[in-house]
């Protein structure tokens, strides 16, 4: 029997977590970060490698669809002042750690990291190299807004060490762009991609969105045609998360122009078919990659991971976050910096790390996190691997998995001696099954983005 996903979605809560972490970040405790500092420092100091994230909380415009922690500035001075504080924070972490730990991956996100100029990029680079070991040539990924790119921008980013560029597109249709305050021509984007390739960048990711105001499959088809013409190595196809209760600027979007759940599902399925027809491999619920890309290879080998930047082949067990709102993680839990830029800066300038929210993980949390990550990455999880990692305490979760597959959600998943598996048709709604293992979820009290 063919699965009717639209009918299934109608029976579910209107939204569910995206599970870029478990428990999701809305469960972090207000003052939980400082209490975990000692354990985080010990884990980071003992790690064989670290993953780093740097948040640049500034843009020269606010896109109305954006769900990031950022603010608009028409002057560069606030950005330059912010980098001075960021450099102080990096130095504070360097002083906390017991040794210069090797870095395997570095991601600059925002906001718009491509706003940064050569002097500020050099300051950040010097601070990072003073605090950490970069001798293993880590992957350095930087988010780029093509509208920020001027003469010298790409050369400056290359001098910083960029190895992968992630370019925001969202949609190329002028009416959709006007509805989300994101004007950006295909020609500008194409020229930036060409310049990146000419500079030696071998890996380019493009972000596109479905579920935007005024968007339909016709407009989406034209956008995807142009995106595919750019031949990116990866494509991230996110569903627009309309959460105006969290991001007030999203109220500038006319909700009457947003596609309903059935239309979103149609757009997601249509887009996935278009992209995979061009020989991209589907990665998880919203990424695609060329067969030889490291993300596709990690997925093929069962080594794909999921974090706050989406899907990744980075397997570092400890991640440090720099800048306001940035999140760090280690096997013992999660920590998040102060969200407000001013409060973050005040703490750092007084010689204190800016940790604020955080959450220590219980053994049960870690088991459920393992299950949810594997479901989101592999659409399955192994009973043997679960027991190997967590021992006999995992047995009740195996019983729970069997109950899920035999009950209400039998049309979505099945179990055998090896583990629980999603059916091929149900992969787009894997979050529904992931949510069955989420003991923190209280749909009546919490609001999340749409399931698809």
TADA-V662339 format. One record per backbone hydrogen bond with DSSP energy under -1.0 kcal/mol. CO is the residue of the C=O (numbers start at 1). NH is the residue of the N-H. If there is no record, write none. Layout:
# TADA-V662339
CO_NH / CO_NH
This chain:
# TADA-V662339
3_5 / 4_8 / 5_9 / 6_10 / 8_11 / 9_12 / 24_27 / 25_28 / 29_32 / 29_358 / 33_36 / 34_37 / 36_40 / 37_41 / 38_42 / 39_43 / 40_44 / 41_45 / 42_46 / 50_104 / 50_105 / 51_320 / 52_107 / 53_322 / 54_109 / 57_71 / 58_112 / 59_73 / 63_66 / 68_70 / 71_59 / 76_80 / 77_81 / 78_82 / 79_83 / 80_84 / 81_85 / 82_86 / 83_87 / 84_88 / 85_89 / 86_90 / 87_91 / 88_92 / 89_93 / 90_94 / 91_95 / 92_96 / 93_97 / 99_101 / 101_133 / 102_50 / 104_139 / 105_52 / 106_141 / 107_54 / 108_143 / 109_56 / 112_115 / 113_116 / 117_121 / 118_122 / 119_123 / 120_124 / 121_125 / 122_126 / 123_127 / 124_128 / 125_129 / 126_130 / 127_131 / 128_132 / 133_103 / 134_137 / 139_106 / 140_163 / 140_164 / 141_108 / 142_166 / 144_168 / 145_148 / 150_153 / 152_156 / 153_157 / 154_158 / 155_159 / 156_160 / 157_161 / 157_162 / 164_142 / 165_205 / 166_144 / 167_207 / 169_171 / 170_209 / 173_177 / 174_178 / 175_179 / 177_182 / 180_64 / 185_189 / 186_190 / 187_191 / 188_192 / 189_193 / 190_194 / 191_195 / 192_196 / 193_197 / 194_198 / 195_199 / 196_201 / 197_200 / 203_165 / 204_233 / 204_234 / 205_167 / 206_236 / 207_169 / 207_170 / 208_238 / 210_240 / 212_215 / 216_220 / 217_221 / 218_222 / 219_223 / 220_224 / 221_225 / 222_226 / 223_227 / 224_228 / 225_229 / 227_230 / 228_231 / 233_290 / 234_206 / 235_288 / 236_208 / 238_210 / 241_243 / 243_246 / 243_247 / 247_250 / 248_251 / 249_252 / 250_253 / 254_257 / 255_258 / 257_214 / 260_264 / 261_265 / 262_266 / 263_267 / 264_268 / 265_269 / 266_270 / 267_271 / 268_272 / 269_273 / 270_274 / 271_275 / 272_276 / 273_277 / 275_278 / 275_280 / 276_279 / 281_289 / 283_287 / 286_237 / 287_283 / 288_235 / 289_281 / 290_293 / 293_297 / 294_298 / 295_299 / 296_300 / 297_301 / 298_303 / 299_302 / 305_312 / 307_310 / 310_307 / 312_305 / 318_51 / 319_329 / 320_53 / 322_55 / 323_326 / 326_337 / 328_335 / 329_319 / 330_333 / 332_361 / 333_330 / 334_359 / 335_328 / 336_356 / 338_325 / 340_344 / 341_345 / 342_346 / 343_347 / 344_348 / 345_349 / 347_352 / 348_351 / 354_338 / 356_33 / 357_336 / 358_29 / 359_334 / 362_366 / 363_367 / 364_368 / 365_369 / 366_370 / 367_371 / 368_372 / 369_373 / 370_374 / 371_375 / 372_376 / 373_377 / 374_378 / 375_379 / 379_422 / 381_420 / 382_386 / 383_387 / 384_388 / 385_389 / 386_390 / 387_391 / 391_394 / 392_395 / 394_398 / 395_399 / 396_400 / 397_401 / 398_402 / 399_403 / 400_404 / 401_405 / 402_406 / 407_410 / 409_412 / 409_413 / 412_423 / 414_421 / 418_383 / 419_416 / 420_381 / 421_414 / 424_427 / 426_429 / 427_430 / 429_432 / 430_434 / 431_435 / 434_437 / 435_438 / 442_445 / 442_446 / 449_16
